[in-house]
């Protein structure tokens, strides 16, 4: 899956329009959807993420140039 803005630039099986969401509490951005996964970044409360997929307690998207997973419970709304 890729951001719809990348259509025509990268090949993906699906494209999604990212949903902007904000972290309600500080959270790690993880490489995989599991708590003991590699930490790619530490995100502060109030950080905006662009979410491409969400399910099973995890949200997958990006903050800046870093793509990864955050626990859905860390997101506002």
HTML snippet that shows the backbone in 3Dmol.js (N, CA, C, O; Angstrom):
<script src="https://3Dmol.org/build/3Dmol-min.js"></script>
<div id="view" style="width:600px;height:400px;position:relative"></div>
<script>
const pdb = `
ATOM      1  N   UNK A   1       0.847  -1.165   0.000  1.00  0.00           N
ATOM      2  CA  UNK A   1       0.000   0.000   0.000  1.00  0.00           C
ATOM      3  C   UNK A   1       0.897   1.234   0.000  1.00  0.00           C
ATOM      4  O   UNK A   1       1.974   1.237   0.596  1.00  0.00           O
ATOM      5  N   UNK A   2       0.433   2.279  -0.679  1.00  0.00           N
ATOM      6  CA  UNK A   2       1.195   3.523  -0.741  1.00  0.00           C
ATOM      7  C   UNK A   2       0.241   4.713  -0.702  1.00  0.00           C
ATOM      8  O   UNK A   2      -0.949   4.593  -0.995  1.00  0.00           O
ATOM      9  N   UNK A   3       0.792   5.850  -0.337  1.00  0.00           N
ATOM     10  CA  UNK A   3       0.046   7.105  -0.354  1.00  0.00           C
ATOM     11  C   UNK A   3      -0.395   7.379  -1.791  1.00  0.00           C
ATOM     12  O   UNK A   3       0.384   7.199  -2.726  1.00  0.00           O
ATOM     13  N   UNK A   4      -1.625   7.806  -1.962  1.00  0.00           N
ATOM     14  CA  UNK A   4      -2.158   8.085  -3.299  1.00  0.00           C
ATOM     15  C   UNK A   4      -1.321   9.142  -4.020  1.00  0.00           C
ATOM     16  O   UNK A   4      -1.317   9.180  -5.250  1.00  0.00           O
ATOM     17  N   UNK A   5      -0.623   9.989  -3.292  1.00  0.00           N
ATOM     18  CA  UNK A   5       0.244  10.998  -3.908  1.00  0.00           C
ATOM     19  C   UNK A   5       1.389  10.355  -4.684  1.00  0.00           C
ATOM     20  O   UNK A   5       2.010  11.010  -5.521  1.00  0.00           O
ATOM     21  N   UNK A   6       1.675   9.079  -4.417  1.00  0.00           N
ATOM     22  CA  UNK A   6       2.767   8.380  -5.104  1.00  0.00           C
ATOM     23  C   UNK A   6       2.307   7.598  -6.323  1.00  0.00           C
ATOM     24  O   UNK A   6       3.130   6.972  -6.992  1.00  0.00           O
ATOM     25  N   UNK A   7       1.015   7.617  -6.631  1.00  0.00           N
ATOM     26  CA  UNK A   7       0.504   6.920  -7.823  1.00  0.00           C
ATOM     27  C   UNK A   7       1.223   7.475  -9.047  1.00  0.00           C
ATOM     28  O   UNK A   7       1.349   8.689  -9.210  1.00  0.00           O
ATOM     29  N   UNK A   8       1.684   6.589  -9.889  1.00  0.00           N
ATOM     30  CA  UNK A   8       2.439   6.994 -11.066  1.00  0.00           C
ATOM     31  C   UNK A   8       3.923   7.128 -10.805  1.00  0.00           C
ATOM     32  O   UNK A   8       4.712   7.273 -11.739  1.00  0.00           O
ATOM     33  N   UNK A   9       4.309   7.080  -9.531  1.00  0.00           N
ATOM     34  CA  UNK A   9       5.721   7.188  -9.166  1.00  0.00           C
ATOM     35  C   UNK A   9       6.232   5.844  -8.657  1.00  0.00           C
ATOM     36  O   UNK A   9       7.338   5.425  -8.999  1.00  0.00           O
ATOM     37  N   UNK A  10       5.422   5.169  -7.837  1.00  0.00           N
ATOM     38  CA  UNK A  10       5.764   3.841  -7.327  1.00  0.00           C
ATOM     39  C   UNK A  10       4.635   2.874  -7.656  1.00  0.00           C
ATOM     40  O   UNK A  10       3.476   3.271  -7.771  1.00  0.00           O
ATOM     41  N   UNK A  11       4.982   1.620  -7.805  1.00  0.00           N
ATOM     42  CA  UNK A  11       3.990   0.579  -8.054  1.00  0.00           C
ATOM     43  C   UNK A  11       3.551   0.007  -6.712  1.00  0.00           C
ATOM     44  O   UNK A  11       4.381  -0.391  -5.894  1.00  0.00           O
ATOM     45  N   UNK A  12       2.243  -0.032  -6.494  1.00  0.00           N
ATOM     46  CA  UNK A  12       1.693  -0.587  -5.261  1.00  0.00           C
ATOM     47  C   UNK A  12       0.399  -1.314  -5.602  1.00  0.00           C
ATOM     48  O   UNK A  12      -0.272  -0.987  -6.581  1.00  0.00           O
ATOM     49  N   UNK A  13       0.062  -2.295  -4.789  1.00  0.00           N
ATOM     50  CA  UNK A  13      -1.183  -3.030  -5.021  1.00  0.00           C
ATOM     51  C   UNK A  13      -2.398  -2.180  -4.687  1.00  0.00           C
ATOM     52  O   UNK A  13      -3.471  -2.377  -5.259  1.00  0.00           O
ATOM     53  N   UNK A  14      -2.238  -1.237  -3.766  1.00  0.00           N
ATOM     54  CA  UNK A  14      -3.317  -0.336  -3.364  1.00  0.00           C
ATOM     55  C   UNK A  14      -2.732   1.036  -3.053  1.00  0.00           C
ATOM     56  O   UNK A  14      -1.578   1.165  -2.645  1.00  0.00           O
ATOM     57  N   UNK A  15      -3.552   2.043  -3.256  1.00  0.00           N
ATOM     58  CA  UNK A  15      -3.189   3.401  -2.871  1.00  0.00           C
ATOM     59  C   UNK A  15      -4.251   3.899  -1.901  1.00  0.00           C
ATOM     60  O   UNK A  15      -5.429   3.571  -2.042  1.00  0.00           O
ATOM     61  N   UNK A  16      -3.844   4.675  -0.935  1.00  0.00           N
ATOM     62  CA  UNK A  16      -4.780   5.188   0.069  1.00  0.00           C
ATOM     63  C   UNK A  16      -4.565   6.687   0.258  1.00  0.00           C
ATOM     64  O   UNK A  16      -3.447   7.191   0.154  1.00  0.00           O
ATOM     65  N   UNK A  17      -5.651   7.376   0.535  1.00  0.00           N
ATOM     66  CA  UNK A  17      -5.568   8.786   0.906  1.00  0.00           C
ATOM     67  C   UNK A  17      -5.243   8.817   2.398  1.00  0.00           C
ATOM     68  O   UNK A  17      -6.010   8.287   3.202  1.00  0.00           O
ATOM     69  N   UNK A  18      -4.123   9.426   2.782  1.00  0.00           N
ATOM     70  CA  UNK A  18      -3.754   9.427   4.200  1.00  0.00           C
ATOM     71  C   UNK A  18      -4.735  10.242   5.035  1.00  0.00           C
ATOM     72  O   UNK A  18      -5.237  11.278   4.599  1.00  0.00           O
ATOM     73  N   UNK A  19      -4.997   9.748   6.250  1.00  0.00           N
ATOM     74  CA  UNK A  19      -5.864  10.442   7.193  1.00  0.00           C
ATOM     75  C   UNK A  19      -4.976  11.115   8.228  1.00  0.00           C
ATOM     76  O   UNK A  19      -4.296  10.427   8.989  1.00  0.00           O
ATOM     77  N   UNK A  20      -4.964  12.458   8.274  1.00  0.00           N
ATOM     78  CA  UNK A  20      -4.148  13.133   9.288  1.00  0.00           C
ATOM     79  C   UNK A  20      -4.718  12.872  10.687  1.00  0.00           C
ATOM     80  O   UNK A  20      -5.913  13.049  10.919  1.00  0.00           O
ATOM     81  N   UNK A  21      -3.866  12.458  11.600  1.00  0.00           N
ATOM     82  CA  UNK A  21      -4.255  12.228  12.982  1.00  0.00           C
ATOM     83  C   UNK A  21      -3.143  12.752  13.877  1.00  0.00           C
ATOM     84  O   UNK A  21      -1.995  12.879  13.451  1.00  0.00           O
ATOM     85  N   UNK A  22      -3.492  13.053  15.111  1.00  0.00           N
ATOM     86  CA  UNK A  22      -2.539  13.629  16.065  1.00  0.00           C
ATOM     87  C   UNK A  22      -2.367  12.675  17.240  1.00  0.00           C
ATOM     88  O   UNK A  22      -3.326  12.057  17.703  1.00  0.00           O
ATOM     89  N   UNK A  23      -1.134  12.565  17.710  1.00  0.00           N
ATOM     90  CA  UNK A  23      -0.871  11.751  18.900  1.00  0.00           C
ATOM     91  C   UNK A  23      -1.359  12.487  20.140  1.00  0.00           C
ATOM     92  O   UNK A  23      -1.031  13.656  20.341  1.00  0.00           O
ATOM     93  N   UNK A  24      -2.144  11.804  20.971  1.00  0.00           N
ATOM     94  CA  UNK A  24      -2.590  12.409  22.222  1.00  0.00           C
ATOM     95  C   UNK A  24      -1.564  12.208  23.330  1.00  0.00           C
ATOM     96  O   UNK A  24      -1.615  12.880  24.360  1.00  0.00           O
ATOM     97  N   UNK A  25      -0.629  11.277  23.116  1.00  0.00           N
ATOM     98  CA  UNK A  25       0.451  11.064  24.083  1.00  0.00           C
ATOM     99  C   UNK A  25       1.703  10.641  23.322  1.00  0.00           C
ATOM    100  O   UNK A  25       1.614  10.104  22.218  1.00  0.00           O
ATOM    101  N   UNK A  26       2.859  10.882  23.912  1.00  0.00           N
ATOM    102  CA  UNK A  26       4.121  10.488  23.287  1.00  0.00           C
ATOM    103  C   UNK A  26       4.093   8.999  22.982  1.00  0.00           C
ATOM    104  O   UNK A  26       3.533   8.210  23.744  1.00  0.00           O
ATOM    105  N   UNK A  27       4.698   8.621  21.866  1.00  0.00           N
ATOM    106  CA  UNK A  27       4.647   7.225  21.438  1.00  0.00           C
ATOM    107  C   UNK A  27       5.818   6.904  20.525  1.00  0.00           C
ATOM    108  O   UNK A  27       6.277   7.768  19.777  1.00  0.00           O
ATOM    109  N   UNK A  28       6.306   5.673  20.577  1.00  0.00           N
ATOM    110  CA  UNK A  28       7.328   5.283  19.612  1.00  0.00           C
ATOM    111  C   UNK A  28       6.688   4.968  18.257  1.00  0.00           C
ATOM    112  O   UNK A  28       5.557   4.484  18.198  1.00  0.00           O
ATOM    113  N   UNK A  29       7.402   5.239  17.190  1.00  0.00           N
ATOM    114  CA  UNK A  29       7.023   4.806  15.848  1.00  0.00           C
ATOM    115  C   UNK A  29       7.824   3.528  15.611  1.00  0.00           C
ATOM    116  O   UNK A  29       9.055   3.547  15.611  1.00  0.00           O
ATOM    117  N   UNK A  30       7.116   2.427  15.411  1.00  0.00           N
ATOM    118  CA  UNK A  30       7.738   1.099  15.386  1.00  0.00           C
ATOM    119  C   UNK A  30       7.828   0.516  13.977  1.00  0.00           C
ATOM    120  O   UNK A  30       7.038   0.864  13.099  1.00  0.00           O
ATOM    121  N   UNK A  31       8.798  -0.374  13.773  1.00  0.00           N
ATOM    122  CA  UNK A  31       8.991  -1.025  12.478  1.00  0.00           C
ATOM    123  C   UNK A  31       7.906  -2.054  12.181  1.00  0.00           C
ATOM    124  O   UNK A  31       7.578  -2.289  11.018  1.00  0.00           O
ATOM    125  N   UNK A  32       7.350  -2.667  13.216  1.00  0.00           N
ATOM    126  CA  UNK A  32       6.317  -3.690  13.059  1.00  0.00           C
ATOM    127  C   UNK A  32       5.199  -3.436  14.071  1.00  0.00           C
ATOM    128  O   UNK A  32       5.406  -2.736  15.062  1.00  0.00           O
ATOM    129  N   UNK A  33       4.024  -3.998  13.825  1.00  0.00           N
ATOM    130  CA  UNK A  33       2.908  -3.776  14.754  1.00  0.00           C
ATOM    131  C   UNK A  33       2.973  -4.674  15.990  1.00  0.00           C
ATOM    132  O   UNK A  33       2.096  -5.509  16.214  1.00  0.00           O
ATOM    133  N   UNK A  34       4.014  -4.488  16.775  1.00  0.00           N
ATOM    134  CA  UNK A  34       4.153  -5.208  18.039  1.00  0.00           C
ATOM    135  C   UNK A  34       5.020  -4.378  18.974  1.00  0.00           C
ATOM    136  O   UNK A  34       5.972  -3.728  18.540  1.00  0.00           O
ATOM    137  N   UNK A  35       4.688  -4.404  20.247  1.00  0.00           N
ATOM    138  CA  UNK A  35       5.310  -3.520  21.238  1.00  0.00           C
ATOM    139  C   UNK A  35       6.822  -3.677  21.348  1.00  0.00           C
ATOM    140  O   UNK A  35       7.511  -2.709  21.670  1.00  0.00           O
ATOM    141  N   UNK A  36       7.358  -4.867  21.089  1.00  0.00           N
ATOM    142  CA  UNK A  36       8.796  -5.077  21.228  1.00  0.00           C
ATOM    143  C   UNK A  36       9.558  -4.908  19.911  1.00  0.00           C
ATOM    144  O   UNK A  36      10.711  -5.326  19.804  1.00  0.00           O
ATOM    145  N   UNK A  37       8.927  -4.304  18.921  1.00  0.00           N
ATOM    146  CA  UNK A  37       9.548  -4.067  17.624  1.00  0.00           C
ATOM    147  C   UNK A  37      10.607  -2.969  17.707  1.00  0.00           C
ATOM    148  O   UNK A  37      10.655  -2.204  18.670  1.00  0.00           O
ATOM    149  N   UNK A  38      11.439  -2.908  16.694  1.00  0.00           N
ATOM    150  CA  UNK A  38      12.458  -1.858  16.592  1.00  0.00           C
ATOM    151  C   UNK A  38      11.802  -0.481  16.609  1.00  0.00           C
ATOM    152  O   UNK A  38      10.815  -0.246  15.912  1.00  0.00           O
ATOM    153  N   UNK A  39      12.357   0.423  17.408  1.00  0.00           N
ATOM    154  CA  UNK A  39      11.854   1.805  17.481  1.00  0.00           C
ATOM    155  C   UNK A  39      12.534   2.635  16.392  1.00  0.00           C
ATOM    156  O   UNK A  39      13.757   2.775  16.373  1.00  0.00           O
ATOM    157  N   UNK A  40      11.729   3.176  15.497  1.00  0.00           N
ATOM    158  CA  UNK A  40      12.248   3.986  14.407  1.00  0.00           C
ATOM    159  C   UNK A  40      12.376   5.450  14.802  1.00  0.00           C
ATOM    160  O   UNK A  40      13.252   6.162  14.310  1.00  0.00           O
ATOM    161  N   UNK A  41      11.488   5.896  15.699  1.00  0.00           N
ATOM    162  CA  UNK A  41      11.492   7.280  16.159  1.00  0.00           C
ATOM    163  C   UNK A  41      10.677   7.369  17.440  1.00  0.00           C
ATOM    164  O   UNK A  41       9.831   6.519  17.715  1.00  0.00           O
ATOM    165  N   UNK A  42      10.942   8.402  18.211  1.00  0.00           N
ATOM    166  CA  UNK A  42      10.132   8.713  19.390  1.00  0.00           C
ATOM    167  C   UNK A  42       9.331   9.960  19.034  1.00  0.00           C
ATOM    168  O   UNK A  42       9.907  11.010  18.750  1.00  0.00           O
ATOM    169  N   UNK A  43       8.027   9.849  19.048  1.00  0.00           N
ATOM    170  CA  UNK A  43       7.161  10.952  18.646  1.00  0.00           C
ATOM    171  C   UNK A  43       6.534  11.614  19.873  1.00  0.00           C
ATOM    172  O   UNK A  43       6.057  10.932  20.780  1.00  0.00           O
ATOM    173  N   UNK A  44       6.540  12.926  19.890  1.00  0.00           N
ATOM    174  CA  UNK A  44       5.970  13.688  21.002  1.00  0.00           C
ATOM    175  C   UNK A  44       4.455  13.783  20.885  1.00  0.00           C
ATOM    176  O   UNK A  44       3.898  13.671  19.793  1.00  0.00           O
ATOM    177  N   UNK A  45       3.803  13.988  22.009  1.00  0.00           N
ATOM    178  CA  UNK A  45       2.372  14.268  21.991  1.00  0.00           C
ATOM    179  C   UNK A  45       2.143  15.485  21.100  1.00  0.00           C
ATOM    180  O   UNK A  45       2.922  16.437  21.136  1.00  0.00           O
ATOM    181  N   UNK A  46       1.083  15.456  20.303  1.00  0.00           N
ATOM    182  CA  UNK A  46       0.786  16.552  19.393  1.00  0.00           C
ATOM    183  C   UNK A  46       1.365  16.376  18.008  1.00  0.00           C
ATOM    184  O   UNK A  46       1.046  17.152  17.107  1.00  0.00           O
ATOM    185  N   UNK A  47       2.217  15.365  17.811  1.00  0.00           N
ATOM    186  CA  UNK A  47       2.782  15.099  16.491  1.00  0.00           C
ATOM    187  C   UNK A  47       1.679  14.650  15.540  1.00  0.00           C
ATOM    188  O   UNK A  47       0.847  13.815  15.895  1.00  0.00           O
ATOM    189  N   UNK A  48       1.676  15.206  14.333  1.00  0.00           N
ATOM    190  CA  UNK A  48       0.710  14.767  13.323  1.00  0.00           C
ATOM    191  C   UNK A  48       1.282  13.605  12.526  1.00  0.00           C
ATOM    192  O   UNK A  48       2.421  13.647  12.060  1.00  0.00           O
ATOM    193  N   UNK A  49       0.472  12.573  12.381  1.00  0.00           N
ATOM    194  CA  UNK A  49       0.822  11.426  11.549  1.00  0.00           C
ATOM    195  C   UNK A  49      -0.162  11.366  10.390  1.00  0.00           C
ATOM    196  O   UNK A  49      -1.302  11.815  10.507  1.00  0.00           O
ATOM    197  N   UNK A  50       0.281  10.813   9.285  1.00  0.00           N
ATOM    198  CA  UNK A  50      -0.578  10.584   8.124  1.00  0.00           C
ATOM    199  C   UNK A  50      -0.840   9.079   8.096  1.00  0.00           C
ATOM    200  O   UNK A  50       0.032   8.306   7.700  1.00  0.00           O
ATOM    201  N   UNK A  51      -2.025   8.665   8.509  1.00  0.00           N
ATOM    202  CA  UNK A  51      -2.357   7.253   8.664  1.00  0.00           C
ATOM    203  C   UNK A  51      -2.900   6.679   7.357  1.00  0.00           C
ATOM    204  O   UNK A  51      -3.811   7.241   6.749  1.00  0.00           O
ATOM    205  N   UNK A  52      -2.324   5.545   6.934  1.00  0.00           N
ATOM    206  CA  UNK A  52      -2.741   4.867   5.705  1.00  0.00           C
ATOM    207  C   UNK A  52      -3.565   3.619   5.974  1.00  0.00           C
ATOM    208  O   UNK A  52      -4.350   3.199   5.124  1.00  0.00           O
ATOM    209  N   UNK A  53      -3.394   3.024   7.146  1.00  0.00           N
ATOM    210  CA  UNK A  53      -4.125   1.808   7.472  1.00  0.00           C
ATOM    211  C   UNK A  53      -4.243   1.696   8.992  1.00  0.00           C
ATOM    212  O   UNK A  53      -3.369   2.147   9.733  1.00  0.00           O
ATOM    213  N   UNK A  54      -5.334   1.090   9.433  1.00  0.00           N
ATOM    214  CA  UNK A  54      -5.557   0.963  10.874  1.00  0.00           C
ATOM    215  C   UNK A  54      -6.325  -0.323  11.138  1.00  0.00           C
ATOM    216  O   UNK A  54      -7.310  -0.614  10.460  1.00  0.00           O
ATOM    217  N   UNK A  55      -5.875  -1.091  12.123  1.00  0.00           N
ATOM    218  CA  UNK A  55      -6.567  -2.314  12.495  1.00  0.00           C
ATOM    219  C   UNK A  55      -5.823  -3.093  13.557  1.00  0.00           C
ATOM    220  O   UNK A  55      -4.607  -2.965  13.701  1.00  0.00           O
ATOM    221  N   UNK A  56      -6.565  -3.906  14.304  1.00  0.00           N
ATOM    222  CA  UNK A  56      -5.999  -4.765  15.336  1.00  0.00           C
ATOM    223  C   UNK A  56      -5.172  -4.017  16.371  1.00  0.00           C
ATOM    224  O   UNK A  56      -4.183  -4.537  16.888  1.00  0.00           O
ATOM    225  N   UNK A  57      -5.595  -2.770  16.671  1.00  0.00           N
ATOM    226  CA  UNK A  57      -4.910  -2.009  17.705  1.00  0.00           C
ATOM    227  C   UNK A  57      -3.710  -1.212  17.244  1.00  0.00           C
ATOM    228  O   UNK A  57      -3.020  -0.603  18.062  1.00  0.00           O
ATOM    229  N   UNK A  58      -3.444  -1.206  15.924  1.00  0.00           N
ATOM    230  CA  UNK A  58      -2.285  -0.503  15.392  1.00  0.00           C
ATOM    231  C   UNK A  58      -2.688   0.386  14.235  1.00  0.00           C
ATOM    232  O   UNK A  58      -3.658   0.113  13.527  1.00  0.00           O
ATOM    233  N   UNK A  59      -1.921   1.466  14.050  1.00  0.00           N
ATOM    234  CA  UNK A  59      -2.104   2.352  12.909  1.00  0.00           C
ATOM    235  C   UNK A  59      -0.766   2.414  12.164  1.00  0.00           C
ATOM    236  O   UNK A  59       0.293   2.534  12.781  1.00  0.00           O
ATOM    237  N   UNK A  60      -0.829   2.331  10.822  1.00  0.00           N
ATOM    238  CA  UNK A  60       0.373   2.371   9.991  1.00  0.00           C
ATOM    239  C   UNK A  60       0.341   3.642   9.164  1.00  0.00           C
ATOM    240  O   UNK A  60      -0.649   3.941   8.496  1.00  0.00           O
ATOM    241  N   UNK A  61       1.429   4.379   9.218  1.00  0.00           N
ATOM    242  CA  UNK A  61       1.496   5.617   8.461  1.00  0.00           C
ATOM    243  C   UNK A  61       2.863   6.246   8.584  1.00  0.00           C
ATOM    244  O   UNK A  61       3.859   5.563   8.821  1.00  0.00           O
ATOM    245  N   UNK A  62       2.902   7.549   8.421  1.00  0.00           N
ATOM    246  CA  UNK A  62       4.200   8.211   8.460  1.00  0.00           C
ATOM    247  C   UNK A  62       4.130   9.568   9.152  1.00  0.00           C
ATOM    248  O   UNK A  62       3.105  10.249   9.170  1.00  0.00           O
ATOM    249  N   UNK A  63       5.273   9.917   9.716  1.00  0.00           N
ATOM    250  CA  UNK A  63       5.499  11.227  10.315  1.00  0.00           C
ATOM    251  C   UNK A  63       6.773  11.743   9.663  1.00  0.00           C
ATOM    252  O   UNK A  63       7.844  11.163   9.845  1.00  0.00           O
ATOM    253  N   UNK A  64       6.663  12.820   8.912  1.00  0.00           N
ATOM    254  CA  UNK A  64       7.820  13.277   8.141  1.00  0.00           C
ATOM    255  C   UNK A  64       8.169  12.236   7.099  1.00  0.00           C
ATOM    256  O   UNK A  64       7.314  11.826   6.314  1.00  0.00           O
ATOM    257  N   UNK A  65       9.418  11.807   7.084  1.00  0.00           N
ATOM    258  CA  UNK A  65       9.876  10.807   6.114  1.00  0.00           C
ATOM    259  C   UNK A  65       9.941   9.399   6.693  1.00  0.00           C
ATOM    260  O   UNK A  65      10.397   8.478   6.016  1.00  0.00           O
ATOM    261  N   UNK A  66       9.494   9.215   7.937  1.00  0.00           N
ATOM    262  CA  UNK A  66       9.610   7.911   8.595  1.00  0.00           C
ATOM    263  C   UNK A  66       8.260   7.216   8.617  1.00  0.00           C
ATOM    264  O   UNK A  66       7.261   7.765   9.081  1.00  0.00           O
ATOM    265  N   UNK A  67       8.260   5.986   8.100  1.00  0.00           N
ATOM    266  CA  UNK A  67       7.035   5.169   8.014  1.00  0.00           C
ATOM    267  C   UNK A  67       7.082   4.088   9.078  1.00  0.00           C
ATOM    268  O   UNK A  67       8.116   3.444   9.259  1.00  0.00           O
ATOM    269  N   UNK A  68       5.972   3.878   9.790  1.00  0.00           N
ATOM    270  CA  UNK A  68       5.944   2.831  10.785  1.00  0.00           C
ATOM    271  C   UNK A  68       4.578   2.719  11.461  1.00  0.00           C
ATOM    272  O   UNK A  68       3.576   3.242  10.972  1.00  0.00           O
ATOM    273  N   UNK A  69       4.568   2.034  12.577  1.00  0.00           N
ATOM    274  CA  UNK A  69       3.341   1.735  13.314  1.00  0.00           C
ATOM    275  C   UNK A  69       3.321   2.444  14.665  1.00  0.00           C
ATOM    276  O   UNK A  69       4.350   2.589  15.325  1.00  0.00           O
ATOM    277  N   UNK A  70       2.131   2.879  15.056  1.00  0.00           N
ATOM    278  CA  UNK A  70       1.897   3.377  16.408  1.00  0.00           C
ATOM    279  C   UNK A  70       0.663   2.656  16.952  1.00  0.00           C
ATOM    280  O   UNK A  70      -0.208   2.229  16.195  1.00  0.00           O
ATOM    281  N   UNK A  71       0.609   2.532  18.254  1.00  0.00           N
ATOM    282  CA  UNK A  71      -0.574   1.936  18.883  1.00  0.00           C
ATOM    283  C   UNK A  71      -1.753   2.875  18.640  1.00  0.00           C
ATOM    284  O   UNK A  71      -1.645   4.082  18.855  1.00  0.00           O
ATOM    285  N   UNK A  72      -2.874   2.319  18.195  1.00  0.00           N
ATOM    286  CA  UNK A  72      -4.066   3.129  17.927  1.00  0.00           C
ATOM    287  C   UNK A  72      -4.506   3.915  19.156  1.00  0.00           C
ATOM    288  O   UNK A  72      -5.040   5.017  19.032  1.00  0.00           O
ATOM    289  N   UNK A  73      -4.286   3.355  20.336  1.00  0.00           N
ATOM    290  CA  UNK A  73      -4.688   4.024  21.582  1.00  0.00           C
ATOM    291  C   UNK A  73      -3.945   5.337  21.798  1.00  0.00           C
ATOM    292  O   UNK A  73      -4.405   6.175  22.574  1.00  0.00           O
ATOM    293  N   UNK A  74      -2.807   5.538  21.132  1.00  0.00           N
ATOM    294  CA  UNK A  74      -2.028   6.775  21.283  1.00  0.00           C
ATOM    295  C   UNK A  74      -2.583   7.919  20.433  1.00  0.00           C
ATOM    296  O   UNK A  74      -2.177   9.069  20.600  1.00  0.00           O
ATOM    297  N   UNK A  75      -3.505   7.608  19.525  1.00  0.00           N
ATOM    298  CA  UNK A  75      -4.044   8.618  18.611  1.00  0.00           C
ATOM    299  C   UNK A  75      -5.272   9.310  19.193  1.00  0.00           C
ATOM    300  O   UNK A  75      -6.113   8.675  19.829  1.00  0.00           O
ATOM    301  N   UNK A  76      -5.364  10.603  18.970  1.00  0.00           N
ATOM    302  CA  UNK A  76      -6.556  11.361  19.386  1.00  0.00           C
ATOM    303  C   UNK A  76      -7.699  11.031  18.433  1.00  0.00           C
ATOM    304  O   UNK A  76      -7.493  10.838  17.235  1.00  0.00           O
ATOM    305  N   UNK A  77      -8.895  10.971  18.982  1.00  0.00           N
ATOM    306  CA  UNK A  77     -10.092  10.759  18.170  1.00  0.00           C
ATOM    307  C   UNK A  77     -10.262   9.362  17.811  1.00  0.00           C
ATOM    308  O   UNK A  77     -11.223   9.013  17.126  1.00  0.00           O
TER     309      UNK A  77
END
`;
const viewer = $3Dmol.createViewer("view");
viewer.addModel(pdb, "pdb");
viewer.setStyle({}, {cartoon: {color: "spectrum"}});
viewer.zoomTo();
viewer.render();
</script>
